[in-house]
Amino acid sequence: MLGVHPELVIDRYELFGSVGQGGMASVHLARQIGGMGFSRIVAVKRLHPQFTSSRDFVTLFLDEARLAARVRHPNVVSTLDVVECPPETLMVMEL
């Protein structure tokens, strides 16, 4: 991903192309940027724009993130972070 410019930057995440989508959200390849030159590649699930202003959809999305964060299993991707940066709501997961 060196030399590739992100499509969008939200909070401390640089989002690149979509790798999949469902009825409520899309998943993007992303880079988490931290201090002291730290970065790592993650997956970011992002609500579709038509749902970002619906409190019901945002609540469903956050409930999914809370539930997923409780699951610890080798076949389940870990949830690392949730970001609300209005109007965006993101779920950050291991890639």
N, C-alpha and C positions, 0 to 999 in steps of 0.2 A: 504494500500500500504506500510505500515511499514514493513520493513524486505524484501521487494521485490526490486531487483536491476533493474535499468532502462536498456533498450536495447541500448539506445543512449542518449547522452547529447549534446544539441545544445544550445549555448548561455546560458540563464538562465532557460532552460526547460529540464526536464528529461522525455524522451519519453519511454512509456511502449508499450504494445501490440497494434496492429491495431484493431480498432473496426468497420472499414468499409472502402470500397474503391470504387472509380469510375474510369472513363476513364483517368483522368488527375492527380488525387491525392488520397492519403489515409488519414484517420483520425485516430489519435492515442490518447489513454488516456495518459495524461501527468501531471507533477507536475511543477508548476512555483516556482522557488526558489528565494527568495528575501533576503534582509538584516535582521539582528536581529532575525533570526530563522523563518521569515515569509515564508509560502508556501501555495499554494492552488492548487486544482485539476482543470485542464482545458482540453479542447479538442484541439489538434493541427492538422491542415490540412497541409499535406506535399506533395509537388510535387513528382510524380514518378521519379526515377532516370533518365530515358530516356528523360525527359523533362527539367531537370535542366540546361542544357547547351543551350537550345533554348531560345533566347531573346524573341521571339514571345509568347511562352508559359508562360514564367515568367511575361511578360507584361499582358497577359490575367488573370493570377492568381492574380497579384497585382490590376488590375482593379476590379476583383471580390471582393477582400478585401475592397477596397475603397467604392464600392457600398454597400456591406453588412454593413459596419460601419455606413452608413447613415440611415439605417433602424432601427426604434424604434417601436417594436410591441411585445406584450406578447407571440406571437407564433413564433417569430423569434429569434434565438440564436444571442447574441451580439458578435461582433468582438472586441477583446481586444487589439490585438497587431499584428504587422507584423515583421518578422525577416528575414533579408537577411544575411546569414552567408555562403558565397560561399563554395561549390556549392548549398547549401540548401536554399530554400525559404519556410517559414512557415507562416501560418495564425493561430493565437491563438484565440480561441473562448471559451465562457462560456460552461461549461458542464451541 
